[in-house]
Each structure stands twice: as structure tokens, then as C-alpha cells.
Amino acid sequence: MANKNKEILNTYKIRVVYGFKEKLKIVLLGELESGKVDDGMSIKVTFDSGLEIGKWKIIEVLHTSFINQNENPNFKGLIIKCKNLADFELLKTLRVYDEVIELVH
């Protein structure tokens, strides 16, 4: 889903996705592939064509050293706040695990 035609400085590969519908929060567990990630940044999900699907604010960055019994110093968890139930359902149906997404300010 990431746009491969332009240079992306902050990229993140999603490995695991959890959703908390009643709180409209999604937890992404994955690996920071390039750049950095901080609280207050956003994830931007795009199609290969470059069309932006949506942008969601990161409300908290979780630091972890392993996911699914694999260790890596670049593993991070991201807690995303959805704007509404439609956003939550959209992210759920996109099945973003194993996708590389862009992190933006």
C-alpha cells in the first residue's frame, strides 16, 4: 500500500493489529524500517498508486523488544486513535498487517 514511487523517510512495517472498537483505538505492532516515530505523529496509508486512504494520529508509541518470539531493537507499538466508527472499520477491512506505511508529522 505504500507509494513506492517517492522517497519516504519514516516507514513502519506492521506485523500485528489489535482493535478496541469501544474506544476507537487500534494497536499496531511492527518494525520501524526507516526514520523515527514519536507521539503525535500520524500514520498515512496509501494505495500503490499514491492515492491516500487515510491519516490517523499516533497517540502513543510503545517500546518493545520482541513480537511473535522474534527480537529486534526496531520493534515499536503504535496506538492509533480513529476519528469515528467508520475509520475503525476501514482500518479493520484494509488488513494492513505486513504492509509498509508512512509516518508523518
Backbone as JSON, one array per atom type, in Angstrom:
{
  "sequence": "MANKNKEILNTYKIRVVYGFKEKLKIVLLGELESGKVDDGMSIKVTFDSGLEIGKWKIIEVLHTSFINQNENPNFKGLIIKCKNLADFELLKTLRVYDEVIELVH",
  "N": [[0.8, -1.2, 0.0], [2.07, 1.2, 0.4], [3.37, 4.09, -1.2], [5.61, 3.55, -3.65], [6.94, 5.1, -5.42], [7.95, 7.51, -4.58], [10.35, 9.05, -2.4], [10.39, 7.95, 0.9], [10.76, 8.9, 4.17], [10.19, 8.12, 6.83], [9.29, 5.04, 7.7], [7.27, 2.17, 8.43], [6.77, -1.18, 9.2], [4.03, -3.17, 9.52], [3.21, -5.76, 11.73], [1.41, -7.0, 13.51], [-2.02, -6.49, 14.35], [-4.32, -5.05, 16.53], [-7.6, -4.33, 17.67], [-9.71, -2.05, 19.44], [-12.77, -1.58, 19.61], [-14.78, -0.23, 21.12], [-13.35, 1.87, 22.2], [-12.4, 3.08, 20.01], [-9.76, 2.66, 19.19], [-6.72, 1.49, 17.77], [-4.14, -0.85, 17.93], [-1.0, -1.12, 16.64], [1.56, -3.35, 16.01], [4.89, -3.56, 15.17], [7.72, -2.99, 12.99], [10.03, -0.4, 12.91], [11.17, 0.72, 10.01], [12.61, 2.75, 8.72], [13.81, 6.03, 9.53], [12.13, 7.88, 12.11], [9.84, 7.68, 14.93], [7.4, 9.34, 16.81], [5.27, 10.23, 19.59], [2.25, 11.83, 18.67], [2.8, 12.05, 15.99], [1.57, 10.91, 12.76], [0.04, 8.09, 11.1], [0.09, 7.31, 7.68], [-1.82, 5.92, 5.26], [-1.65, 4.57, 2.09], [-2.61, 3.71, -1.28], [-0.82, 1.73, -3.75], [-0.82, 3.31, -6.0], [-0.57, 5.82, -5.02], [-2.74, 7.18, -4.06], [-4.19, 8.54, -1.25], [-5.51, 6.82, 1.46], [-6.16, 7.27, 4.1], [-5.41, 9.09, 7.14], [-4.14, 8.83, 10.35], [-3.87, 9.74, 13.76], [-1.1, 9.11, 15.89], [-1.3, 8.23, 19.13], [0.22, 7.2, 21.12], [3.48, 5.84, 21.48], [4.76, 2.68, 21.82], [7.38, 0.92, 23.33], [9.05, -1.99, 22.51], [10.76, -5.15, 22.6], [10.41, -7.54, 21.39], [8.34, -9.4, 19.09], [5.96, -11.81, 18.46], [7.78, -13.88, 19.21], [10.12, -13.08, 17.99], [13.05, -11.12, 18.08], [14.02, -7.68, 17.97], [15.62, -4.57, 17.85], [14.29, -2.47, 16.67], [11.56, -2.8, 16.9], [8.37, -1.5, 17.51], [5.4, -0.39, 19.12], [2.36, 1.07, 18.09], [-0.2, 3.16, 19.1], [-3.19, 3.99, 17.74], [-5.61, 6.48, 17.22], [-8.83, 6.39, 16.11], [-11.04, 8.44, 14.17], [-13.75, 8.02, 14.07], [-16.35, 5.46, 14.07], [-16.52, 4.54, 11.44], [-13.94, 5.02, 10.42], [-12.51, 3.24, 12.05], [-13.6, 0.79, 11.2], [-12.79, 0.88, 8.52], [-9.94, 0.74, 8.69], [-9.82, -1.79, 9.81], [-10.87, -3.42, 7.74], [-8.99, -3.01, 5.74], [-6.89, -4.62, 6.34], [-4.1, -4.22, 7.22], [-1.81, -5.48, 8.14], [1.5, -6.66, 7.58], [1.95, -4.71, 5.72], [3.77, -1.84, 4.56], [3.86, 1.3, 5.91], [3.66, 4.9, 5.85], [5.03, 7.27, 8.11], [4.16, 10.36, 9.36], [4.53, 13.89, 10.17]],
  "CA": [[0.0, 0.0, 0.0], [2.91, 2.4, 0.43], [3.74, 4.6, -2.51], [7.0, 3.22, -3.86], [7.48, 5.99, -6.43], [8.59, 8.67, -4.0], [11.18, 8.73, -1.25], [9.69, 8.03, 2.18], [11.79, 8.93, 5.2], [9.76, 7.41, 8.04], [8.46, 3.91, 7.3], [6.95, 1.23, 9.5], [6.15, -2.41, 8.7], [3.07, -3.68, 10.5], [3.24, -7.21, 11.91], [0.23, -7.44, 14.27], [-3.01, -5.43, 14.52], [-5.38, -5.28, 17.51], [-8.57, -3.25, 17.68], [-10.58, -1.85, 20.58], [-13.87, -0.87, 18.96], [-15.49, 0.67, 22.02], [-12.51, 3.05, 22.44], [-11.96, 3.53, 18.68], [-8.31, 2.62, 19.17], [-6.08, 0.35, 17.13], [-2.75, -1.03, 18.3], [-0.18, -1.72, 15.6], [2.87, -3.8, 16.45], [5.7, -3.75, 13.98], [9.12, -2.63, 12.96], [10.4, 0.87, 12.3], [12.12, 0.38, 8.95], [13.48, 3.89, 8.49], [13.39, 7.27, 10.17], [11.79, 7.86, 13.54], [8.43, 7.8, 15.25], [7.16, 9.98, 18.1], [3.88, 10.53, 19.91], [1.75, 13.0, 17.98], [2.92, 11.89, 14.54], [0.42, 10.2, 12.2], [0.29, 7.1, 10.07], [-0.59, 7.64, 6.43], [-2.0, 4.69, 4.48], [-1.91, 4.9, 0.69], [-2.55, 2.65, -2.28], [0.4, 1.78, -4.56], [-0.96, 4.4, -6.97], [-0.32, 7.08, -4.34], [-3.98, 7.7, -3.52], [-4.23, 8.44, 0.21], [-6.72, 6.2, 2.02], [-6.46, 7.95, 5.35], [-4.32, 9.52, 8.01], [-4.61, 8.69, 11.72], [-2.9, 10.24, 14.74], [-0.48, 8.2, 16.85], [-1.45, 8.85, 20.45], [1.28, 6.7, 22.0], [4.45, 4.9, 20.93], [5.14, 1.67, 22.8], [8.69, 0.35, 23.02], [9.07, -3.42, 22.77], [11.95, -5.76, 22.03], [10.07, -8.74, 20.62], [6.98, -9.62, 18.6], [5.81, -13.19, 17.97], [9.0, -14.6, 19.53], [11.26, -12.53, 17.24], [13.6, -9.93, 18.73], [14.57, -6.66, 17.09], [15.62, -3.28, 18.56], [13.43, -1.51, 15.96], [10.15, -3.08, 17.12], [7.61, -0.46, 18.21], [3.95, -0.47, 19.07], [1.74, 2.37, 17.87], [-1.63, 3.23, 19.42], [-3.82, 4.91, 16.8], [-6.97, 6.89, 17.57], [-9.7, 6.58, 14.95], [-11.92, 9.6, 14.31], [-15.13, 7.54, 14.26], [-16.51, 4.03, 13.83], [-16.24, 4.27, 10.03], [-12.48, 4.93, 10.31], [-12.12, 2.0, 12.69], [-13.98, -0.3, 10.3], [-11.95, 0.98, 7.34], [-8.64, 0.17, 9.0], [-10.01, -3.23, 10.02], [-11.07, -4.1, 6.46], [-7.79, -2.88, 4.91], [-5.94, -5.69, 6.71], [-2.83, -3.55, 6.99], [-0.62, -6.2, 8.6], [2.52, -6.93, 6.56], [2.09, -3.55, 4.84], [4.69, -0.79, 4.99], [3.14, 2.56, 5.89], [4.44, 6.11, 6.07], [4.81, 8.01, 9.34], [4.31, 11.78, 9.02], [4.29, 14.87, 11.26]],
  "C": [[0.84, 1.26, 0.0], [3.27, 2.8, -0.99], [5.24, 4.4, -2.71], [7.67, 4.16, -4.85], [8.15, 7.23, -5.85], [9.37, 8.24, -2.76], [10.38, 8.95, 0.04], [10.74, 7.93, 3.28], [11.44, 8.13, 6.44], [8.82, 6.28, 7.63], [8.38, 2.88, 8.41], [6.26, 0.01, 8.89], [5.3, -3.02, 9.8], [3.12, -5.21, 10.53], [1.95, -7.75, 12.55], [-0.7, -6.25, 14.44], [-4.06, -5.88, 15.53], [-6.33, -4.09, 17.47], [-9.4, -3.24, 18.95], [-11.72, -0.95, 20.14], [-14.54, 0.16, 19.87], [-14.69, 1.94, 22.33], [-12.03, 3.68, 21.14], [-10.44, 3.63, 18.58], [-7.83, 1.35, 18.48], [-4.63, 0.34, 17.57], [-2.05, -1.74, 17.16], [1.15, -2.12, 16.23], [3.68, -4.08, 15.21], [7.1, -3.22, 14.14], [9.32, -1.29, 12.25], [11.49, 0.56, 11.28], [13.09, 1.52, 8.64], [12.92, 5.11, 9.2], [13.12, 7.1, 11.64], [10.29, 7.95, 13.71], [8.32, 8.39, 16.66], [5.66, 10.11, 18.32], [3.47, 11.79, 19.15], [1.94, 12.95, 16.47], [1.66, 11.17, 14.06], [0.91, 9.09, 11.28], [-0.47, 7.54, 8.85], [-0.63, 6.36, 5.6], [-2.4, 5.09, 3.07], [-1.94, 3.63, -0.15], [-1.22, 2.78, -3.03], [0.37, 2.93, -5.56], [-0.65, 5.76, -6.35], [-1.56, 7.72, -3.75], [-4.02, 7.46, -2.01], [-5.57, 7.89, 0.66], [-7.14, 6.93, 3.28], [-5.21, 8.26, 6.15], [-4.87, 9.5, 9.44], [-3.49, 9.06, 12.69], [-2.41, 9.12, 15.66], [-0.58, 8.86, 18.22], [-0.4, 8.35, 21.44], [2.16, 5.72, 21.24], [4.88, 3.98, 22.06], [6.48, 1.07, 22.39], [8.68, -1.12, 23.44], [10.3, -4.02, 22.11], [11.64, -7.03, 21.24], [8.6, -8.76, 20.24], [6.94, -11.04, 18.05], [7.11, -13.98, 18.08], [10.2, -14.19, 18.69], [11.73, -11.27, 17.95], [14.19, -8.98, 17.71], [14.53, -5.33, 17.84], [14.72, -2.24, 17.9], [11.94, -1.79, 16.12], [9.53, -1.96, 17.95], [6.14, -0.8, 18.12], [3.4, 0.94, 18.89], [0.27, 2.27, 18.23], [-2.21, 4.36, 18.58], [-5.23, 5.22, 17.27], [-7.75, 7.13, 16.29], [-10.65, 7.75, 15.21], [-13.35, 9.18, 14.62], [-15.18, 6.05, 13.94], [-16.21, 3.66, 12.38], [-14.74, 4.16, 9.78], [-11.98, 3.61, 10.89], [-12.41, 0.82, 11.76], [-13.13, -0.3, 9.02], [-10.58, 0.36, 7.59], [-8.73, -1.34, 9.21], [-10.12, -3.96, 8.68], [-9.86, -4.0, 5.54], [-6.78, -4.0, 5.18], [-4.51, -5.22, 6.47], [-1.61, -4.32, 7.5], [0.2, -6.66, 7.4], [2.62, -5.84, 5.51], [3.14, -2.61, 5.42], [3.94, 0.53, 4.82], [4.1, 3.71, 6.17], [4.03, 6.74, 7.39], [5.11, 9.47, 9.05], [4.04, 12.65, 10.24], [2.97, 15.54, 11.06]]
}
